[in-house]
């Protein structure tokens, strides 16, 4: 269980499943508001992962959430699909691409 947004992004490489990301080429931008928030992006290029702090110039999908809601999703307390439906996370860009993100990380 991660306690901060930064910890959640730092944990991504260990949870990454490259075999599930073969053929996927996409950049996911995260804009997290509130205490401990910030901007990070996750770039996946055919099974290779890059996680970095900051803003990517051309993301395919942008996720916006409060730090509290993002941590709820990262820790499995909030269901990804329900978070999108109820507005706890806002998604801009391809929903199909956005849904692929959850498949490439172990929970």
N, C-alpha and C positions, 0 to 999 in steps of 0.2 A: 504494500500500500504506500503510495507516494503522498507526501505531506504538502509539497509546494508544486506550483506549475513548472518551475525550473526542473525539479526532480523528475517530473513526468516526462519532460522532453529528454533529459539525460538518460532515462531508462529505456527510451525507444530503441536504440541500437541493440541492446541485449534481448529485446522482445521481437525483433525483426525476424521474419521468416522469408529469406531470399527466394526460396523455391516457389513461394506463393506470389512473388512479385515479378516473376519472369514474364516478359512481354509488356509490363506496365511501365509507362513513361508518363509521369505526372508530378506536378509540384503543388503542394498543399500549404497554404498560408494560414496561420493561426493568429488572430487578434484577440488577446485575452485582456479584459478590462478588470479594474479593481485591484485590491491589494495583492501584490505578488504577480501581477499580470505583465504583459509585454507582448512582443511580436516574435514569432518563431516561424520557420518554414521547414517542411519535410519534402525533400526531393527524392523521387524514386526513378531510377533509370535502369530498366531491365534487370532487376534483382540487386541493384546497388543503391544503398541508402545514404543520404546526407541529411543531417539535422543541424540547423544553425539558428542562432538568434538573429533577428532582424527581419527586414522586409525583402521578399523576392520581387524582382522587377516584373515578372509575368507569371503569376500563379495560375494554375488551371482551376483551382477551387479555393475559396476563402471561407474559413470558419470563424465566427465571432461568438464569444461567450464570456460570461463573467468567470473570474477565477474559481469561485465556488462551484458553479455548474460544470466547468471544465474538469475540475478535480473529481466531482461526482461521476462524470463519464469515465475518466481515466481509471478510477478505482472500482468501476462496475456497479456503483450505487444507483446510477441513472442510466437507463437503456438508451443507446444511441438513437434509435428510430423515434422513440418517444420524446427525446430531447429536441429533435428537429420538429416534430409535429406540434409540441407545446411551446416552441419558441425559446427553449432554454439554450439552444444553440442555433445560430442563423447560418445558413449555407448559401453561398453565392457561387454559381458555376454549375457544372454538370453533376447532377445527383448520382448518376450512374458511376462516375469517377469517384465521387465522395464515398460511396458505399464500398468501394474496393479497399479503402484505407483500413477498415476494421478487419479485413481478411488477411492482411499481411503482417499483423502483430499478434503474438500470443497474449492471452489474458492471464 
